Amino acid sequence: MEDYWRTIYFQIIDSLVNNLEKRFSSESLNIAIGIDNFLKLNFNNSTCFIEHYKELLNIDIDAIKCEMKVAKKCLLRLNEENEINIDGLKQVVNRVVYPNLFKLVLLALTIPISSASCERSFSAMRRIKNWLRTSMEQDRITNLSVIYIERSISNEIDSNTILKEFVKNYHKLQL
């Protein structure tokens, strides 16, 4: 009986590991690790994250390294537990004193770990907007975007079922 449960256990673990490897690319995992280290103000272990976004945000590597060192010393002096936490970061890091660090902290706190779905969503909205141009209102673009972005779900919807439901509910509709 114990061998049976051990076999099942290892099959489940293998399945979980395989699905995690499929779902997360090595690049997104490296960026996630970089974000975690960045929020701890560990420059050496967050270079993957910083390098990935330095051109987009006009970040100077030497400046961010210095800002991280100064902010880390300031946070450790303020915090009795000798830990760096997000609340402390939000209190100390501001746009004027630490401009580069401020940009990256904002990005690190708001970026989804896997931004591919967001990028796909924005390109989908761009295609929808180009196709219909300015002939649509905000509600319509929102609804069409959701349908397009979630097309794996919307493709499974049977249009005949929707039509039957519409006819059943609105059979007295005057056109």
N, C-alpha and C positions, 0 to 999 in steps of 0.2 A: 504494500500500500504506500509506503514511504517513497519507493522508487517512482511510482505513478505521479505523486505530487511533485517530486523533484523534476521529473521530465516536463510536466505541465509548467512549472515555475520557470525553467530555462527556456521553454518555447515562448512564454509571455515576455520574458526579458529580451530575448532575441528580436521578437516582433517590435517591442518598444524602441530598442536601439536602432533597428533598421528604419522605422518610421521617423525617428528623430533625425537620423542622418539624411534621409530623403527630404525632410521638411526644411532643415537649416543648412545653408551652404557654409563652407569653411570661412568664407569672407564675412558673412553676417555674424558668425560666431566670434571671429576675431574682433570685429567692430564692437560686439556686445561686451566682450572681455575688456576691450579698450575703454569703452564707456564706463564700465564698472571701476576700472583703475583710475580713469580720469576724475570721476567723482570722489575718489579718495585722494586726489591731487598727487598721484604717482605718475610723474612724467614719463619715466623710462618704460613703463608697461602700458602706457596709453598712446604711444606714438602711432599705432595703426589707425586709431580713431582720429587723431590730430592730422596726420598726413592725408587721410581720406577727405577731410573737409577744409584743409588750409586754403586752397585756392578759391573755393566757393565763398568763404567768409573773409578773405584777405587777412589771413592770420600769419604773423611773423613767428617762426619757430623759436627763435632766441627770446623774443619778447614773451611768448606764452610760457616758456620754460621759467623765466625769471618771475613772471606773475604767479605761476603755480607755487614756486618756492616761497615767495613772500606771503601769499595767501595761506599756505599750509602752516607756516610759522605763526601767523596771526591767529588762525583757527585753533591750533594746538595750545596757544597761550590762553585763549578765551575758554576753551573747553577743558573741564576738570578731568574728564575720562580719557584724555589723550586719544580721542577718536574724531574723525571727520565725518560729519553727517550732513545730509541735505539741508536741514534747517539752518545749520551753521553757515553753510555755503551761501544760502539765500540772504543771510544777514550781512555777511562780510563782503561778498562779491557784488560790486556795483559797476555801472557802465563807465563812470568817470575814472575811477582808480584802476580798475582791471578791465580795460575794454576788450582785449582778446579773450580773456578768461570768461568774461560775461557772455560773449557770443557763443562760446563753446558750451558753457553750462546751460544756457537756454536751449541749445540744440540737443544736448545730451538728455535733458529732462523732457523733451517733447518728441524726439524722434522715435518712431517704432523700430524695434530691432530688425524686423524684416520690412524694409521700405519698398520692396518690389511691388507689393500690392497697392501701396499708395501711388507709386509712379504709374502703374497700370491704370489706376483710377483717374489720374489727371490726364493721361493721354486719351483715355476713353472720353472724358468730358470734352477735351479739345476736339476729338472727332465728331462728337454729337453736336457741339456748338458750330463747327465749320459746316456741317451738313445742313443744319437748320438756320444758320446765321442768327439774325436778331429777331426772327419771327416767333420766338417762344418766350414765355414768362419764366420766372424763377421756379415756380412749382413744377412746371413741365420739365425743365432741364434736370431738376432734382430727381423726379420720378423716372425719367428716361435713363439717367446716370445710374440709379440704383438697379434698374432692370438690366442695363448693359453690364455693370460691374458684377452683378450676381447672376450672370447668364447661365451658369451651370445649374442653378436652381430654376431660373425662369424658362430654360429650354424644356424642363420636365413638365411644365404646366400645359394642360390640354386646353386648347382654345375652344373646342366644342363645349366643354364643361362650363367655361366662362360665359359663352354665348347663351347656353341654356339657363344659367343662373340669372343672367341679365334679362332674358325674355320673361322668366318666371317673376322677377321682381318689378319689372317695368313694362308690363304688357299693355298698360294704358297710356304710355308716353306718347304725347302728341308731337309729331315732327313738323 
